[in-house]
Amino acid sequence: QVQLVESGGGLVQPGGSLRLSCAASPSTFSANTMAWYRQAPGKQRELVAGMPSGRNINYADSVKGRFTISRDNAKNTVYLQMNNLQPDDTAVYYCNAVSVGVRYWGQGTQVTVSS
């Protein structure tokens, strides 16, 4: 059974940084695409950053230049480095993986940006 487990969320002041991690299991799981989505209260879930295998990384316009997605295949983990966080970045962040046409989701991790 495939599991995606996120960590690294929390409360941060505006201008601060957080790094989210998403570990996929079992170790034999291999995703074609890994991505991060987020959902703010009262809003639809939106793509934050996507890393399709063999294609260019894509970012939401609102996070370009501030967020960086990366992947460690040896650890089966994808990261989201978030810098210069702003209150509008407050949301539940979800890890997403696509493998052989099947989409998997993590349970989500809360990120709150507030002074």
QUIZI-V895783 format. One record per residue. RES is the residue in one letter. SS is DSSP state (A for helix, B for strand, O for the rest). PHI is phi in radians with two decimals (NA if undefined). Layout:
RES,SS,PHI
RES,SS,PHI
//
This chain:
Q,O,NA
V,O,-1.35
Q,B,-2.30
L,B,-2.07
V,B,-2.10
E,B,-1.58
S,B,-2.70
G,O,1.85
G,O,-1.27
G,B,2.80
L,B,-1.77
V,B,-2.47
Q,O,-1.39
P,O,-0.95
G,O,1.59
G,O,-1.45
S,O,-2.29
L,B,-2.52
R,B,-2.15
L,B,-1.62
S,B,-2.20
C,B,-2.42
A,B,-1.76
A,B,-1.75
S,B,-2.44
P,O,-1.27
S,O,-1.12
T,O,-1.43
F,O,-1.22
S,O,-2.33
A,O,-1.79
N,O,-1.27
T,B,-2.34
M,B,-2.19
A,B,-2.69
W,B,-2.08
Y,B,-2.09
R,B,-2.53
Q,B,-2.43
A,O,-1.58
P,O,-0.96
G,O,1.35
K,O,-2.12
Q,O,-1.35
R,O,-1.18
E,B,-2.28
L,B,-1.27
V,B,-1.72
A,B,-2.72
G,B,-2.25
M,B,-2.26
P,B,-1.33
S,O,-1.08
G,O,1.34
R,O,-2.25
N,O,-1.21
I,O,-1.20
N,B,-2.19
Y,B,-2.21
A,O,-1.13
D,A,-0.98
S,A,-1.22
V,A,-2.04
K,O,-1.00
G,O,1.50
R,O,-2.03
F,B,-1.91
T,B,-2.36
I,B,-1.70
S,B,-2.57
R,B,-2.47
D,B,-2.00
N,O,-1.14
A,O,-1.11
K,O,-1.72
N,O,0.95
T,B,-2.30
V,B,-2.09
Y,B,-2.10
L,B,-2.35
Q,B,-1.50
M,B,-2.08
N,O,-2.00
N,O,0.85
L,O,-1.14
Q,O,-2.18
P,A,-0.93
D,A,-1.18
D,A,-1.46
T,O,-1.09
A,B,-3.11
V,B,-1.58
Y,B,-1.78
Y,B,-2.07
C,B,-1.51
N,B,-2.37
A,B,-2.40
V,B,-2.13
S,B,-2.47
V,O,0.91
G,O,1.38
V,B,-1.83
R,B,-1.78
Y,B,-2.11
W,B,-2.23
G,O,-1.45
Q,O,-1.46
G,O,1.68
T,B,-2.37
Q,B,-1.41
V,B,-2.09
T,B,-2.15
V,B,-1.96
S,O,-2.77
S,O,-1.62
//
